[in-house]
């Protein structure tokens, strides 16, 4: 039995602001300490919004990531991390 696979592209699924928000929330939750993962998610959203994406081969600075978040119409918020009780 042969299984037919289709190519999957996140850009096909980032059509509405709700789609984009849910995608970024999931990425931030899943990323842990992986800043490259977050940078890629933000680049995906920029592409979905037809914005010019910076050179993806270089590691972005926090400043460029922060500006991209604002350009995309989002803001950073601070909340207590889950399972972070070891500092108490």
C-alpha positions, 0 to 999 in steps of 0.5 A, a space after each residue: 500500500 502506497 501512502 500519498 503525502 502532500 507538501 505542507 506549508 505553514 503559509 497556507 494556514 496563516 490567513 487571518 489575524 486569529 490564525 497568526 495569533 494562535 500560531 505565535 502563541 503555540 510557537 512561543 509555548 513550544 520553543 522553550 529556549 530556542 530563539 531560532 525557533 521564535 525567529 523562524 515563526 516571526 519570519 513565517 508570519 512576516 511572509 504571510 503578511 507579505 512583508 520583506 524578511 531579513 536575511 534568514 541565515 544570520 541570527 537576529 538581534 533582540 532589537 530586530 526581533 522586537 521591531 519585527 514583533 511591533 511591525 507585525 502588530 503584536 506586543 510582548 507581555 511578561 507572565 509567570 512561567 509555568 513550572 518555574 517554582 524552583 526560584 521560590 
